[in-house]
């Protein structure tokens, strides 16, 4: 019994010393590491400024920058993903039409990915537009076409990687019953969602 009390006392004392030393900044001008750099995962949701800069550069390169509309989008209370997709629609109105069709429950499921997504050269635009399109299709339980829309997308290019991986895993799991390879894909997406 005395040994247990002694071990518990030593553990509490060691924990107190370690916590106190971690809370105190180092003396002699040495800086502590930035806590935002020390984390479990590697993927981050893109901040509004980063996404806005990417979209501004893309629209300017396309020659379709409408400053008033662009600023109205980015000062709204929408999410960063919604602002990014709305900015894409400024440069490609056919993208908004494709998204509206995907969300419309009265329309038939598409049999192919629209050219506005498939033919896009900019990886950031293609990934975010494809993710928005896939999410709209997943909402209608059209999973195979949703996966086709994001077949070339990299998780690092999407504004909200966690939402992207979640909807991708849902779609992969839903088609896993008749495509065994999709079961492994769904597991990989879920593992990456939880780990990264």
Contact map, one row per residue, 1 for C-alpha under 8 A:
1111100000000000000000000000000000000000000000000000000000000000000000000000000000000000000000000000000000000000000000000000000000000000000000000000000000000000000000000000000000000000000000000000
1111110000000000000000000000000000000000000000000000000000000000000000000000000000000000000000000000000000000000000000000000000000000000000000000000000000000000000000000000000000000000000000000000
1111111000000000000000000000000000000000000000000000000000000000000000000000000000000000000000000000000000000000000000000000000000000000000000000000000000000000000000000000000000000000000000000000
1111111100000000000000000000000000000000000000000000000000000000000000000000000000000000000000000000000000000000000000000000000000000000000000000000000000000000000000000000000000000000000000000000
1111111110000000000000000000000000000000000000000000000000000000000000000000000000000000000000000000000000000000000000000000000000000000000000000000000000000000000000000000000000000000000000000000
0111111111000000000000000000000000000000000000000000000000000000000000000000000000000000000000000000000000000000000000000000000000000000000000000000000000000000000000000000000000000000000000000000
0011111111100000000000000000000000000000000000000000000000000000000000000000000000000000000000000000000000000000000000000000000000000000000000000000000000000000000000000000000000000000000000000000
0001111111110000000000000000000000000000000000000000000000000000000000000000000000000000000000000000000000000000000000000000000000000000000000000000000000000000000000000000000000000000000000000000
0000111111111000000000000000000000000000000000000000000000000000000000000000000000000000000000000000000000000000000000000000000000000000000000000000000000000000000000000000000000000000000000000000
0000011111111100000000000000000000000000000000000000000000000000000000000000000000000000000000000000000000000000000000000000000000000000000000000000000000000000000000000000000000000000000000000000
0000001111111110000000000000000000000000000000000000000000000000000000000000000000000000000000000000000000000000000000000000000000000000000000000000000000000000000000000000000000000000000000000000
0000000111111111000000000000000000000000000000000000000000000000000000000000000000000000000000000000000000000000000000000000000000000000000000000000000000000000000000000000000000000000000000000000
0000000011111111100000000000000000000000000000000000000000000000000000000000000000000000000000000000000000000000000000000000000000000000000000000000000000000000000000000000000000000000000000000000
0000000001111111110000000000000000000000000000000000000000000000000000000000000000000000000000000000000000000000000000000000000000000000000000000000000000000000000000000000000000000000000000000000
0000000000111111111000000000000000000000000000000000000000000000000000000000000000000000000000000000000000000000000000000000000000000000000000000000000000000000000000000000000000000000000000000000
0000000000011111111100000000000000000000000000000000000000000000000000000000000000000000000000000000000000000000000000000000000000000000000000000000000000000000000000000000000000000000000000000000
0000000000001111111110000000000000000000000000000000000000000000000000000000000000000000000000000000000000000000000000000000000000000000000000000000000000000000000000000000000000000000000000000000
0000000000000111111111000000000000000000000000000000000000000000000000000000000000000000000000000000000000000000000000000000000000000000000000000000000000000000000000000000000000000000000000000000
0000000000000011111111100000000000000000000000000000000000000000000000000000000000000000000000000000000000000000000000000000000000000000000000000000000000000000000000000000000000000000000000000000
0000000000000001111111110000000000000000000000000000000000000000000000000000000000000000000000000000000000000000000000000000000000000000000000000000000000000000000000000000000000000000000000000000
0000000000000000111111111000000000000000000000000000000000000000000000000000000000000000000000000000000000000000000000000000000000000000000000000000000000000000000000000000000000000000000000000000
0000000000000000011111111000000000000000000000000000000000000000000000000000000000000000000000000000000000000000000000000000000000000000000000000000000000000000000000000000000000000000000000000000
0000000000000000001111111000000000000000000000000000000000000000000000000000000000000000000000000000000000000000000000000000000000000000000000000000000000000000000000000000000000000000000000000000
0000000000000000000111111100000000000000000000000000000000000000000000000000000000000000000000000000000000000000000000000000000000000000000000000000000000000000000000000000000000000000000000000000
0000000000000000000011111110001100000000000000000000000000000000000000000000000000000000000000000000000000000000000000000000000000000000000000000000000000000000000000000000000000000000000000000000
0000000000000000000000011111111100000000000000000000000000000000000000000000000000000000000000000000000000000000000000000000000000000000000000000000000000000000000000000000000000000000000000000000
0000000000000000000000001111110000000000000000000000000000000000000000000000000000000000000000000000000000000000000000000000000000000000000000000000000000000000000000000000000000000000000000000000
0000000000000000000000000111110000000000000000000000000000000000000000000000000000000000000000000000000000000000000000000000000000000000000000000000000000000000000000000000000000000000000000000000
0000000000000000000000000111111000000000000000000000000000000000000000000000000000000000000000000000000000000000000000000000000000000000000000000000000000000000000000000000000000000000000000000000
0000000000000000000000000111111100000000000000000000000000000000000000000000000000000000000000000000000000000000000000000000000000000000000000000000000000000000000000000000000000000000000000000000
0000000000000000000000001100111110000000000000000000000000000000000000000000000000000000000000000000000000000000000000000000000000000000000000000000000000000000000000000000000000000000000000000000
0000000000000000000000001100011111000000000000000000000000000000000000000000000000000000000000000000000000000000000000000000000000000000000000000000000000000000000000000000000000000000000000000000
0000000000000000000000000000001111101000000000000000000000000000000000000000000000000000000000000000000000000000000000000000000000000000000000000000000000000000000000000000000000000000000000000000
0000000000000000000000000000000111111100000000000000000000000000000000000000000000000000000000000000000000000000000000000000000000000000000000000000000000000000000000000000000000000000000000000000
0000000000000000000000000000000011111110000000000000000000000000000000000000000000000000000000000000000000000000000000000000000000000000000000000000000000000000000000000000000000000000000000000000
0000000000000000000000000000000001111110000000000000000000000000000000000000000000000000000000000000000000000000000000000000000000000000000000000000000000000000000000000000000000000000000000000000
0000000000000000000000000000000011111110000000000000000000000000000000000000000000000000000000000000000000000000000000000000000000000000000000000000000000000000000000000000000000000000000000000000
0000000000000000000000000000000001111111000000000000000000000000000000000000000000000000000000000000000000000000000000000000000000000000000000000000000000000000000000000000000000000000000000000000
0000000000000000000000000000000000111111110000000000000000000000000000000000000000000000000000000000000000000000000000000000000000000000000000000000000000000000000000000000000000000000000000000000
0000000000000000000000000000000000000111110000000000000000000000000000000000000000000000000000000000000000000000000000000000000000000000000000000000000000000000000000000000000000000000000000000011
0000000000000000000000000000000000000011111100000000000000000000000000000000000000000000000000000000000000000000000000000000000000000000000000000000000000000000000000000000000000000000000000000011
0000000000000000000000000000000000000011111100000000000000000000000000000000000000000000000000000000000000000000000000000000000000000000000000000000000000000000000000000000000000000000000000000001
0000000000000000000000000000000000000000111110000000000000000000000000000000000000000000000000000000000000000000000000000000000000000000000000000000000000010000100000000000000000000000000000000001
0000000000000000000000000000000000000000111111000000000000000000000000000000000000000000000000000000000000000000000000000000000000000000000000000000000000000001100000000000000000000000000000000000
0000000000000000000000000000000000000000001111100000000000000000000000000000000000000000000000000000000000000000000000000000000000000000000000000000000000000011110000000000000000000000000000000000
0000000000000000000000000000000000000000000111110110000000000000000000000000000100000000000000000000000000000000000000000000000000000000000000000000000000000011000000000000000000000000000000000000
0000000000000000000000000000000000000000000011111110000000000000000000000000000100000000000000000000000000000000000000000000000000000000000000000000000000000010000000000000000000000000000000000000
0000000000000000000000000000000000000000000001111111000000000000000000000000000100000000000000000000000000000000000000000000000000000000000000000000000000000000000000000000000000000000000000000000
0000000000000000000000000000000000000000000000111111100000000000000000000000000000000000000000000000000000000000000000000000000000000000000000000000000000000000000000000000000000000000000000000000
0000000000000000000000000000000000000000000001111111110000000000000000000000000000000000000000000000000000000000000000000000000000000000000000000000000000000000000000000000000000000000000000000000
0000000000000000000000000000000000000000000001111111111000000000000000000000000100010000000000000000000000000000000000000000000000000000000000000000000000000010000000000000000000000000000000000000
0000000000000000000000000000000000000000000000011111111100000000000000000100000000010000000000000000000000000000000000000000000000000000000000000000000000000000000000000000000000000000000000000000
0000000000000000000000000000000000000000000000001111111110000000000000000000000000000000000000000000000000000000000000000000000000000000000000000000000000000000000000000000000000000000000000000000
0000000000000000000000000000000000000000000000000111111111000000000000000000000000000000000000000000000000000000000000000000000000000000000000000000000000000000000000000000000000000000000000000000
0000000000000000000000000000000000000000000000000011111111100000000000000000000000010011000000000000000000000000000000000000000000000000000000000000000000000000000000000000000000000000000000000000
0000000000000000000000000000000000000000000000000001111111110000100000000000000000000000000000000000000000000000000000000000000000000000000000000000000000000000000000000000000000000000000000000000
0000000000000000000000000000000000000000000000000000111111111000000000000000000000000000000000000000000000000000000000000000000000000000000000000000000000000000000000000000000000000000000000000000
0000000000000000000000000000000000000000000000000000011111111100000000000000000000000000000000000000000000000000000000000000000000000000000000000000000000000000000000000000000000000000000000000000
0000000000000000000000000000000000000000000000000000001111111111100000000000000000000001011000000000000000000000000000000000000000000000000000000000000000000000000000000000000000000000000000000000
0000000000000000000000000000000000000000000000000000000111111111100000000000000000000000000000000000000000000000000000000000000000000000000000000000000000000000000000000000000000000000000000000000
0000000000000000000000000000000000000000000000000000000011111111000000000000000000000000000000000000000000000000000000000000000000000000000000000000000000000000000000000000000000000000000000000000
0000000000000000000000000000000000000000000000000000000001111111100000000000000000000000001000000000000000000000000000000000000000000000000000000000000000000000000000000000000000000000000000000000
0000000000000000000000000000000000000000000000000000000000111111100000000000000000000000000000000000000000000000000000000000000000000000000000000000000000000000000000000000000000000000000000000000
0000000000000000000000000000000000000000000000000000000000111111110000000000000000000000011000000000000000000000000000000000000000000000000000000000000000000000000000000000000000000000000000000000
0000000000000000000000000000000000000000000000000000000100110111111001000000000000000000011000000000000000000000000000000000000000000000000000000000000000000000000000000000000000000000000000000000
0000000000000000000000000000000000000000000000000000000000000001111111000000000000000000010000000000000000000000000000000000000000000000000000000000000000000000000000000000000000000000000000000000
0000000000000000000000000000000000000000000000000000000000000000111111100000000000000000000000000000000000000000000000000000000000000000000000000000000000000000000000000000000000000000000000000000
0000000000000000000000000000000000000000000000000000000000000000011111110000000000000000000000000000000000000000000000000000000000000000000000000000000000000000000000000000000000000000000000000000
0000000000000000000000000000000000000000000000000000000000000000011111111000000000000000000000000000000000000000000000000000000000000000000000000000000000000000000000000000000000000000000000000000
0000000000000000000000000000000000000000000000000000000000000000111111111100000000000010010000000000000000000000000000000000000000000000000000000000000000000000000000000000000000000000000000000000
0000000000000000000000000000000000000000000000000000000000000000001111111110000000000000000000000000000000000000000000000000000000000000000000000000000000000000000000000000000000000000000000000000
0000000000000000000000000000000000000000000000000000000000000000000111111111000000000000000000000000000000000000000000000000000000000000000000000000000000000000000000000000000000000000000000000000
0000000000000000000000000000000000000000000000000000000000000000000011111111000000100110000000000000000000000000000000000000000000000000000000000000000000000000000000000000000000000000000000000000
0000000000000000000000000000000000000000000000000001000000000000000001111111000000100000000000000000000000000000000000000000000000000000000000000000000000000000000000000000000000000000000000000000
0000000000000000000000000000000000000000000000000000000000000000000000111111100000000000000000000000000000000000000000000000000000000000000000000000000000000000000000000000000000000000000000000000
0000000000000000000000000000000000000000000000000000000000000000000000011111110000000000000000000000000000000000000000000000000000000000000000000000000000000000000000000000000000000000000000000000
0000000000000000000000000000000000000000000000000000000000000000000000000011111000000000000000000000000000000000000000000000000000000000000000000000000000000000000000000000000000000000000000000000
0000000000000000000000000000000000000000000000000000000000000000000000000001111101100000000000000000000000000000000000000000000000000000000000000000000000000000000000000000000000000000000000000000
0000000000000000000000000000000000000000000000000000000000000000000000000000111111100000000000000000000000000000000000000000000000000000000000000000000000000000000000000000000000000000000000000000
0000000000000000000000000000000000000000000001110010000000000000000000000000011111110000000000000000000000000000000000000000000000000000000000000000000000000010000000000000000000000000000000000000
0000000000000000000000000000000000000000000000000000000000000000000000000000001111111000000000000000000000000000000000000000000100000000000000000000000000000011000000000000000000000000000000000000
0000000000000000000000000000000000000000000000000000000000000000000000000000011111111100000000000000000000000000000000000000000000000000000000000000000000000000000000000000000000000000000000000000
0000000000000000000000000000000000000000000000000000000000000000000000001100011111111110000000000000000000000000000000000000000000000000000000000000000000000000000000000000000000000000000000000000
0000000000000000000000000000000000000000000000000011001000000000000000000000000111111111000000000000000000000000000000000000000100000000000000000000000000000000000000000000000000000000000000000000
0000000000000000000000000000000000000000000000000000000000000000000000000000000011111111100000000000000000000000000000000000000110010000000000000000000000000000000000000000000000000000000000000000
0000000000000000000000000000000000000000000000000000000000000000000000001000000001111111110000010000000000000000000000000000000000000000000000000000000000000000000000000000000000000000000000000000
0000000000000000000000000000000000000000000000000000001000000000000001001000000000111111111000000000000000000000000000000000000000000000000000000000000000000000000000000000000000000000000000000000
0000000000000000000000000000000000000000000000000000001000100000000000000000000000011111111100100000000000000000000000000000100010000000000000000000000000000000000000000000000000000000000000000000
0000000000000000000000000000000000000000000000000000000000000000000000000000000000001111111111110000000000000000000000000000000000000000000000000000000000000000000000000000000000000000000000000000
0000000000000000000000000000000000000000000000000000000000100001110001000000000000000111111110000000000000000000000000000000000000000000000000000000000000000000000000000000000000000000000000000000
0000000000000000000000000000000000000000000000000000000000100101100000000000000000000011111110000000000000000000000000000000000000000000000000000000000000000000000000000000000000000000000000000000
0000000000000000000000000000000000000000000000000000000000000000000000000000000000000001111111110000000000000000000100000000000000000000000000000000000000000000000000000000000000000000000000000000
0000000000000000000000000000000000000000000000000000000000000000000000000000000000000000111111111000000000000000000000000000000000000000000000000000000000000000000000000000000000000000000000000000
0000000000000000000000000000000000000000000000000000000000000000000000000000000000000000100111111100000000000000000100000000000000000000000000000000000000000000000000000000000000000000000000000000
0000000000000000000000000000000000000000000000000000000000000000000000000000000000000001100111111110000000000000000110000000000010000000000000000000000000000000000000000000000000000000000000000000
0000000000000000000000000000000000000000000000000000000000000000000000000000000000000100100111111111000000000000000000000000000000000000000000000000000000000000000000000000000000000000000000000000
0000000000000000000000000000000000000000000000000000000000000000000000000000000000000000000011111111100000000000000000000000000000000000000000000000000000000000000000000000000000000000000000000000
0000000000000000000000000000000000000000000000000000000000000000000000000000000000000000000001111111110000000000010000000000000000001000000000000000000000000000000000000000000000000000000000000000
0000000000000000000000000000000000000000000000000000000000000000000000000000000000000000000000111111111000000000000000000000000000011001000000000000000000000000000000000000000000000000000000000000
0000000000000000000000000000000000000000000000000000000000000000000000000000000000000000000000011111111100000000000000000000000000000000000000000000000000000000000000000000000000000000000000000000
0000000000000000000000000000000000000000000000000000000000000000000000000000000000000000000000001111111100100000000000000000000000000000000000000000000000000000000000000000000000000000000000000000
0000000000000000000000000000000000000000000000000000000000000000000000000000000000000000000000000111111110101100000000000000000000001001100000000000000000000000000000000000000000000000000000000000
0000000000000000000000000000000000000000000000000000000000000000000000000000000000000000000000000011111110000000000000000000000000000001101100000000000000000000000000000000000000000000000000000000
0000000000000000000000000000000000000000000000000000000000000000000000000000000000000000000000000001111111100000000000000000000000000000000000000000000000000000000000000000000000000000000000000000
0000000000000000000000000000000000000000000000000000000000000000000000000000000000000000000000000000011111110000000000000000000000000000000100000000000000000000000000000000000000000000000000000000
0000000000000000000000000000000000000000000000000000000000000000000000000000000000000000000000000000000111110000000000000000000000000000000000000000000000000000000000000000000000000000000000000000
0000000000000000000000000000000000000000000000000000000000000000000000000000000000000000000000000000110111111000000000000000000000000000000000000000000000000000000000000000000000000000000000000000
0000000000000000000000000000000000000000000000000000000000000000000000000000000000000000000000000000000011111100000000000000000000000000000000000000000000000000000000000000000000000000000000000000
0000000000000000000000000000000000000000000000000000000000000000000000000000000000000000000000000000010000111110000000000000000000000000000001000000000000000000000000000000000000000000000000000000
0000000000000000000000000000000000000000000000000000000000000000000000000000000000000000000000000000010000011111100000000000000000000000000000001000000000000000000000000000000000000000000000000000
0000000000000000000000000000000000000000000000000000000000000000000000000000000000000000000000000000000000001111100000000000000000000000000000001000000000000000000000000000000000000000000000000000
0000000000000000000000000000000000000000000000000000000000000000000000000000000000000000000000000000000000000111110000000000000000000000000000001001000000000000000000000000000000000000000000000000
0000000000000000000000000000000000000000000000000000000000000000000000000000000000000000000000000000000000000111111011000000000000000000000000001001100000000000000000000000000000000000000000000000
0000000000000000000000000000000000000000000000000000000000000000000000000000000000000000000000000100000000000001111111000000000000000000000000000000000000000000000000000000000000000000000000000000
0000000000000000000000000000000000000000000000000000000000000000000000000000000000000000000000000000000000000000111111110000000000000000000000000000000000000000000000000000000000000000000000000000
0000000000000000000000000000000000000000000000000000000000000000000000000000000000000000000101100000000000000000011111110000000000000000000000000000000000000000000000000000000000000000000000000000
0000000000000000000000000000000000000000000000000000000000000000000000000000000000000000000000100000000000000000111111110000010011000000000000000000100000000000000000000000000000000000000000000000
0000000000000000000000000000000000000000000000000000000000000000000000000000000000000000000000000000000000000000111111110000010000000000000000000000100000000000000000000000000000000000000000000000
0000000000000000000000000000000000000000000000000000000000000000000000000000000000000000000000000000000000000000001111111000000000000000000000000000000000000000000000000000000000000000000000000000
0000000000000000000000000000000000000000000000000000000000000000000000000000000000000000000000000000000000000000001111111110110000000000000000000000000000000000000000000000000000000000000000000000
0000000000000000000000000000000000000000000000000000000000000000000000000000000000000000000000000000000000000000000000111110010000000000000000000000000000000000000000000000000000000000000000000000
0000000000000000000000000000000000000000000000000000000000000000000000000000000000000000000000000000000000000000000000011111110000000000000000000000000000000000000000000000000000000000000000000000
0000000000000000000000000000000000000000000000000000000000000000000000000000000000000000000000000000000000000000000000011111111000000000000000000000000010001000000000000000000000000000000000000000
0000000000000000000000000000000000000000000000000000000000000000000000000000000000000000000000000000000000000000000000000111111100000000000000000000000000001100000000000000000000000000000000000000
0000000000000000000000000000000000000000000000000000000000000000000000000000000000000001000000000000000000000000000000010111111110000000000000000000000000000000000000000000000000000000000000000000
0000000000000000000000000000000000000000000000000000000000000000000000000000000000000000000000000000000000000000000011011111111111000000000000000000000010000000000000000000000000000000000000000000
0000000000000000000000000000000000000000000000000000000000000000000000000000000000000000000000000000000000000000000000000011111111100000000000000000010111101100000000000000000000000000000000000000
0000000000000000000000000000000000000000000000000000000000000000000000000000000010011000000000000000000000000000000000000001111111110000000000000000000000001110000000000000000000000000000000000000
0000000000000000000000000000000000000000000000000000000000000000000000000000000000001001000000100000000000000000000010000000111111111000000000000000000000000000000000000000000000000000000000000000
0000000000000000000000000000000000000000000000000000000000000000000000000000000000000000000000000000000000000000000010000000011111111100000000000000110010000000000000000000000000000000000000000000
0000000000000000000000000000000000000000000000000000000000000000000000000000000000000000000000000000000000000000000000000000001111111110000000000000110000000100000100000000000000000000000000000000
0000000000000000000000000000000000000000000000000000000000000000000000000000000000001000000000000010000000000000000000000000000111111111000000000000000000000000000000000000000000000000000000000000
0000000000000000000000000000000000000000000000000000000000000000000000000000000000000000000000000110010000000000000000000000000011111111100000000100100000000000000000000000000000000000000000000000
0000000000000000000000000000000000000000000000000000000000000000000000000000000000000000000000000000000000000000000000000000000001111111110000101110110000000000000000100000000000000000000000000000
0000000000000000000000000000000000000000000000000000000000000000000000000000000000000000000000000000000000000000000000000000000000111111111000000100000000000000000000100000000000000000000000000000
0000000000000000000000000000000000000000000000000000000000000000000000000000000000000000000000000010011000000000000000000000000000011111111100000000000000000000000000000000000000000000000000000000
0000000000000000000000000000000000000000000000000000000000000000000000000000000000000000000000000000011000000000000000000000000000001111111111101100000000000000000000000000000000000000000000000000
0000000000000000000000000000000000000000000000000000000000000000000000000000000000000000000000000000000000000000000000000000000000000111111111100100000000000000000000100010000000000000000000000000
0000000000000000000000000000000000000000000000000000000000000000000000000000000000000000000000000000001000000000000000000000000000000011111111000000000000000000000000000000000000000000000000000000
0000000000000000000000000000000000000000000000000000000000000000000000000000000000000000000000000000001010000000000000000000000000000001111111000000000000000000000000000000000000000000000000000000
0000000000000000000000000000000000000000000000000000000000000000000000000000000000000000000000000000000000000000000000000000000000000000111111100000000000000000000000000000000000000000000000000000
0000000000000000000000000000000000000000000000000000000000000000000000000000000000000000000000000000000000001000000000000000000000000000111111111100000000000000000000000000000000000000000000000000
0000000000000000000000000000000000000000000000000000000000000000000000000000000000000000000000000000000000000000000000000000000000000100110011111110000000000000000000000011011000000000000000000000
0000000000000000000000000000000000000000000000000000000000000000000000000000000000000000000000000000000000000000000000000000000000000000000001111111000000000000000000000010001000000000000000000000
0000000000000000000000000000000000000000000000000000000000000000000000000000000000000000000000000000000000000111100000000000000000000100100001111111100000000000000000000000000000000000000000000000
0000000000000000000000000000000000000000000000000000000000000000000000000000000000000000000000000000000000000000000000000000000000001110110001111111110000000000000000000010000000000000000000000000
0000000000000000000000000000000000000000000000000000000000000000000000000000000000000000000000000000000000000000000000000000000000000100000000111111111000000000000000010011000000000000000000000000
0000000000000000000000000000000000000000000000000000000000000000000000000000000000000000000000000000000000000001100000000000000000000000000000011111111000000000000000000000000000000000000000000000
0000000000000000000000000000000000000000000000000000000000000000000000000000000000000000000000000000000000000000100011000000000001101100000000001111111100000000000000000000000000000000000000000000
0000000000000000000000000000000000000000000000000000000000000000000000000000000000000000000000000000000000000000000000000000001001100100000000000111111110000000000000000000000000000000000000000000
0000000000000000000000000000000000000000000000000000000000000000000000000000000000000000000000000000000000000000000000000000000000000000000000000011111110000000000000000000000000000000000000000000
0000000000000000000000000000000000000000000000000000000000000000000000000000000000000000000000000000000000000000000000000000001000000000000000000000111111000000000000000000000000000000000000000000
0000000000000000000000000000000000000000000000000000000000000000000000000000000000000000000000000000000000000000000000000010011001000000000000000000011111101100000000000000000000000000000000000000
0000000000000000000000000000000000000000000000000000000000000000000000000000000000000000000000000000000000000000000000000000001000000000000000000000000111111100000000000000000000000000000000000000
0000000000000000000000000000000000000000000000000000000000000000000000000000000000000000000000000000000000000000000000000000001000000000000000000000000011111100100110000000000000000000000000000000
0000000000000000000000000000000000000000001000000000000000000000000000000000000000000000000000000000000000000000000000000000000000000000000000000000000001111110100000000000000000000000000000000000
0000000000000000000000000000000000000000000000000000000000000000000000000000000000000000000000000000000000000000000000000011001100000000000000000000000011111110000000000000000000000000000000000000
0000000000000000000000000000000000000000000000000000000000000000000000000000000000000000000000000000000000000000000000000001001100100000000000000000000011111111100100000000000000000000000000000000
0000000000000000000000000000000000000000000011100010000000000000000000000000000110000000000000000000000000000000000000000000000100000000000000000000000000011111100000000000000000000000000000000000
0000000000000000000000000000000000000000000111000000000000000000000000000000000010000000000000000000000000000000000000000000000000000000000000000000000000000111111100000000000000000000000000000000
0000000000000000000000000000000000000000001110000000000000000000000000000000000000000000000000000000000000000000000000000000000000000000000000000000000000110111111110000000000000000000000000000000
0000000000000000000000000000000000000000000010000000000000000000000000000000000000000000000000000000000000000000000000000000000000000000000000000000000000000001111111000000000000000000000000001000
0000000000000000000000000000000000000000000000000000000000000000000000000000000000000000000000000000000000000000000000000000000000000000000000000000000000000001111111100000000000000000000000000000
0000000000000000000000000000000000000000000000000000000000000000000000000000000000000000000000000000000000000000000000000000000000100000000000000000000000100101111111110000000000000000000000000000
0000000000000000000000000000000000000000000000000000000000000000000000000000000000000000000000000000000000000000000000000000000000000000000000000000000000100000111111111000000000000000000011011000
0000000000000000000000000000000000000000000000000000000000000000000000000000000000000000000000000000000000000000000000000000000000000000000000000000000000000000011111111100000000000000000011001000
0000000000000000000000000000000000000000000000000000000000000000000000000000000000000000000000000000000000000000000000000000000000000110010000000000000000000000001111111110000000000000000000000000
0000000000000000000000000000000000000000000000000000000000000000000000000000000000000000000000000000000000000000000000000000000000000000000000000010000000000000000111111111000000000000010010000000
0000000000000000000000000000000000000000000000000000000000000000000000000000000000000000000000000000000000000000000000000000000000000000000000000000000000000000000011111111100000000000111011000000
0000000000000000000000000000000000000000000000000000000000000000000000000000000000000000000000000000000000000000000000000000000000000000000000000000000000000000000001111111110000000000010000000000
0000000000000000000000000000000000000000000000000000000000000000000000000000000000000000000000000000000000000000000000000000000000000000010000110110000000000000000000111111111000000000010000000000
0000000000000000000000000000000000000000000000000000000000000000000000000000000000000000000000000000000000000000000000000000000000000000000000100010000000000000000000011111111100000110110000000000
0000000000000000000000000000000000000000000000000000000000000000000000000000000000000000000000000000000000000000000000000000000000000000000000000000000000000000000000001111111110000110010000000000
0000000000000000000000000000000000000000000000000000000000000000000000000000000000000000000000000000000000000000000000000000000000000000000000100000000000000000000000000111111110000000000000000000
0000000000000000000000000000000000000000000000000000000000000000000000000000000000000000000000000000000000000000000000000000000000000000000000110000000000000000000000000011111111100110000000000000
0000000000000000000000000000000000000000000000000000000000000000000000000000000000000000000000000000000000000000000000000000000000000000000000000000000000000000000000000001111111111110010000000000
0000000000000000000000000000000000000000000000000000000000000000000000000000000000000000000000000000000000000000000000000000000000000000000000000000000000000000000000000000111111110010000000000000
0000000000000000000000000000000000000000000000000000000000000000000000000000000000000000000000000000000000000000000000000000000000000000000000000000000000000000000000000000001111110000000000000000
0000000000000000000000000000000000000000000000000000000000000000000000000000000000000000000000000000000000000000000000000000000000000000000000000000000000000000000000000000001111111110000000000000
0000000000000000000000000000000000000000000000000000000000000000000000000000000000000000000000000000000000000000000000000000000000000000000000000000000000000000000000000000000111111111000000000000
0000000000000000000000000000000000000000000000000000000000000000000000000000000000000000000000000000000000000000000000000000000000000000000000000000000000000000000000000000000100111111100000000000
0000000000000000000000000000000000000000000000000000000000000000000000000000000000000000000000000000000000000000000000000000000000000000000000000000000000000000000000000001101100111111110000000000
0000000000000000000000000000000000000000000000000000000000000000000000000000000000000000000000000000000000000000000000000000000000000000000000000000000000000000000000000001101110111111111000000000
0000000000000000000000000000000000000000000000000000000000000000000000000000000000000000000000000000000000000000000000000000000000000000000000000000000000000000000000000000000000011111111100000000
0000000000000000000000000000000000000000000000000000000000000000000000000000000000000000000000000000000000000000000000000000000000000000000000000000000000000000000000001001000000001111111110000000
0000000000000000000000000000000000000000000000000000000000000000000000000000000000000000000000000000000000000000000000000000000000000000000000000000000000000000000000011111100100000111111111000000
0000000000000000000000000000000000000000000000000000000000000000000000000000000000000000000000000000000000000000000000000000000000000000000000000000000000000000000000001000000000000011111111100000
0000000000000000000000000000000000000000000000000000000000000000000000000000000000000000000000000000000000000000000000000000000000000000000000000000000000000000000000000000000000000001111111110000
0000000000000000000000000000000000000000000000000000000000000000000000000000000000000000000000000000000000000000000000000000000000000000000000000000000000000000000011011000000000000000111111111000
0000000000000000000000000000000000000000000000000000000000000000000000000000000000000000000000000000000000000000000000000000000000000000000000000000000000000000000011001000000000000000011111111100
0000000000000000000000000000000000000000000000000000000000000000000000000000000000000000000000000000000000000000000000000000000000000000000000000000000000000000000000000000000000000000001111111110
0000000000000000000000000000000000000000000000000000000000000000000000000000000000000000000000000000000000000000000000000000000000000000000000000000000000000000000010000000000000000000000111111111
0000000000000000000000000000000000000000000000000000000000000000000000000000000000000000000000000000000000000000000000000000000000000000000000000000000000000000010011000000000000000000000011111111
0000000000000000000000000000000000000000000000000000000000000000000000000000000000000000000000000000000000000000000000000000000000000000000000000000000000000000000000000000000000000000000001111111
0000000000000000000000000000000000000001100000000000000000000000000000000000000000000000000000000000000000000000000000000000000000000000000000000000000000000000000000000000000000000000000000111111
0000000000000000000000000000000000000001111000000000000000000000000000000000000000000000000000000000000000000000000000000000000000000000000000000000000000000000000000000000000000000000000000011111
